[in-house]
Amino acid sequence: MVDKELLNLIVCPDNRTSLSPADGDLLAKANAAIDKGSVRNRGGDLVSKPLEEALLREDGAVLYPVVDAIPVLLADEGIETRQFE
């Protein structure tokens, strides 16, 4: 889990809005789509590993993976949530 103090300091690398932990329902939807092979990150790469944890942009449009408790805050690594609908 991302440290709460760190979460208060970091922002979306794209539009500088706040981030919050993604809930279990969103992660389940994301992982179902990833399992189907239909999810690409904003850089165009296919996402093949399930998300154990992720941070959601304030507007709910983009997820950023968290790997080994470290947020991957690169704009190209963001995953647009519209792919899960």
C-alpha positions as CSV (number, residue, x, y, z in Angstrom):
1,M,0.0,0.0,0.0
2,V,1.2,3.5,-0.9
3,D,2.2,5.5,2.2
4,K,-0.4,8.1,3.1
5,E,2.2,10.9,3.4
6,L,3.5,10.1,-0.1
7,L,0.0,10.1,-1.4
8,N,-0.5,13.6,-0.2
9,L,2.5,14.8,-2.2
10,I,2.2,13.0,-5.5
11,V,0.0,14.1,-8.4
12,C,-0.9,12.9,-11.9
13,P,2.0,13.5,-14.2
14,D,-0.3,14.5,-17.0
15,N,-2.6,17.1,-15.5
16,R,-1.3,17.5,-11.9
17,T,-4.5,16.5,-10.2
18,S,-4.6,14.4,-7.1
19,L,-4.5,10.6,-7.0
20,S,-6.2,8.2,-4.7
21,P,-6.1,4.4,-4.3
22,A,-8.3,2.5,-6.7
23,D,-11.0,0.4,-5.1
24,G,-11.4,-3.3,-5.4
25,D,-14.2,-3.1,-7.9
26,L,-12.2,-1.0,-10.3
27,L,-9.2,-3.2,-9.9
28,A,-11.4,-6.3,-10.6
29,K,-12.8,-4.7,-13.8
30,A,-9.3,-3.7,-14.9
31,N,-7.9,-7.1,-14.3
32,A,-10.7,-8.8,-16.1
33,A,-10.0,-6.6,-19.2
34,I,-6.2,-7.3,-18.8
35,D,-6.9,-11.0,-18.7
36,K,-8.8,-10.7,-22.0
37,G,-5.8,-9.0,-23.6
38,S,-7.7,-5.8,-24.4
39,V,-5.9,-3.2,-22.3
40,R,-3.1,-0.8,-23.4
41,N,-1.4,1.9,-21.5
42,R,-1.2,5.4,-22.8
43,G,2.1,4.7,-24.4
44,G,0.4,2.0,-26.6
45,D,1.9,-1.0,-24.9
46,L,-0.3,-4.0,-24.0
47,V,-0.8,-4.4,-20.3
48,S,-0.2,-8.1,-19.5
49,K,0.3,-8.2,-15.7
50,P,-2.7,-7.9,-13.4
51,L,-2.9,-4.8,-11.1
52,E,-2.5,-5.6,-7.4
53,E,-2.7,-1.9,-6.6
54,A,-3.2,1.3,-8.6
55,L,-3.8,5.0,-8.1
56,L,-6.8,6.7,-9.7
57,R,-6.7,10.2,-11.1
58,E,-9.1,12.6,-9.6
59,D,-11.4,12.6,-12.6
60,G,-11.5,8.8,-12.7
61,A,-10.1,8.7,-16.2
62,V,-6.7,7.2,-15.7
63,L,-5.1,4.5,-13.4
64,Y,-1.4,4.4,-12.6
65,P,0.0,1.0,-11.5
66,V,1.7,0.5,-8.2
67,V,4.5,-2.1,-8.3
68,D,6.0,-3.2,-5.0
69,A,4.4,-0.3,-3.2
70,I,6.0,2.2,-5.6
71,P,3.6,4.2,-7.8
72,V,4.6,4.2,-11.5
73,L,3.9,7.8,-12.3
74,L,4.9,8.0,-15.9
75,A,2.3,9.5,-18.3
76,D,2.8,6.7,-20.8
77,E,2.2,4.0,-18.1
78,G,-1.2,5.4,-17.2
79,I,-4.1,3.2,-18.2
80,E,-7.3,4.9,-19.4
81,T,-10.3,3.5,-17.4
82,R,-12.7,3.7,-20.4
83,Q,-11.2,0.4,-21.6
84,F,-12.9,-1.4,-18.7
85,E,-16.5,-0.3,-19.5
